[in-house]
Amino acid sequence: MTIHAIRRYGDRILGLKEALADLDDIEAVDAMIGMRVDVPAIRTWLAFYGGVGVRHGAVGVCRDGVGLVLKGGKVVTVLSRRGERRRRA
């Protein structure tokens, strides 16, 4: 997976978008570590589910409401519609 994917996980899944807004991807991941976010666990989760998708030739994977976009055998970004679903409910 890419650093960008980890950052987007923080932005979109953990709700850290505002806290990470003015940072590049490396700075954002460093900030997540500083906030005591379990970045190694995020890496493991993305690598596992992304790897399953890559092995099956997928361009994306959806797991637990989290969308993983795959390109070149890597998770390149993370998507979520969780907030959108909450607004509709």
PEMO-V997948 format. One record per residue. SS is DSSP state (H for helix, E for strand, L for the rest). PHI is phi in whole degrees, -180 to 180 (NA if undefined). NEAR is the number of other ideal C-beta (glycine too) atoms within 8 Angstrom. Layout:
ss = (SS & SS)
phi = (PHI & PHI)
near = (NEAR & NEAR)
This chain:
ss = (L & L & H & H & H & H & H & H & H & H & H & H & L & L & L & L & L & L & L & L & L & L & L & L & H & H & H & H & H & H & H & H & H & H & L & L & L & L & H & H & H & H & H & H & H & H & H & H & H & H & H & H & H & H & H & L & L & L & L & E & E & E & E & L & L & E & E & E & E & E & E & L & L & E & E & E & E & E & E & E & L & H & H & H & H & H & H & H & L)
phi = (NA & -101 & -60 & -59 & -63 & -64 & -60 & -66 & -61 & -61 & -61 & -95 & -101 & -91 & 74 & -99 & -54 & -66 & -66 & -104 & -54 & -95 & -111 & -77 & -61 & -66 & -62 & -64 & -66 & -60 & -65 & -61 & -62 & -63 & -84 & 68 & -72 & -79 & -61 & -59 & -68 & -64 & -58 & -62 & -63 & -63 & -65 & -64 & -70 & -65 & -63 & -60 & -63 & -60 & -60 & -99 & 75 & -77 & -103 & -165 & -138 & -121 & -144 & 54 & 79 & -113 & -98 & -110 & -98 & -109 & -154 & 60 & 77 & -132 & -80 & -103 & -160 & -128 & -123 & -155 & -116 & -57 & -63 & -65 & -65 & -63 & -65 & -77 & -70)
near = (10 & 9 & 8 & 9 & 15 & 16 & 13 & 11 & 13 & 15 & 11 & 10 & 10 & 9 & 4 & 11 & 8 & 5 & 7 & 13 & 6 & 3 & 8 & 5 & 10 & 7 & 8 & 13 & 13 & 8 & 11 & 15 & 9 & 6 & 8 & 5 & 10 & 6 & 10 & 6 & 7 & 12 & 10 & 8 & 8 & 15 & 10 & 8 & 11 & 14 & 8 & 9 & 13 & 11 & 6 & 6 & 4 & 8 & 6 & 9 & 11 & 7 & 7 & 3 & 8 & 11 & 10 & 17 & 11 & 14 & 7 & 4 & 5 & 11 & 13 & 11 & 10 & 14 & 10 & 10 & 8 & 8 & 7 & 7 & 9 & 7 & 6 & 5 & 4)
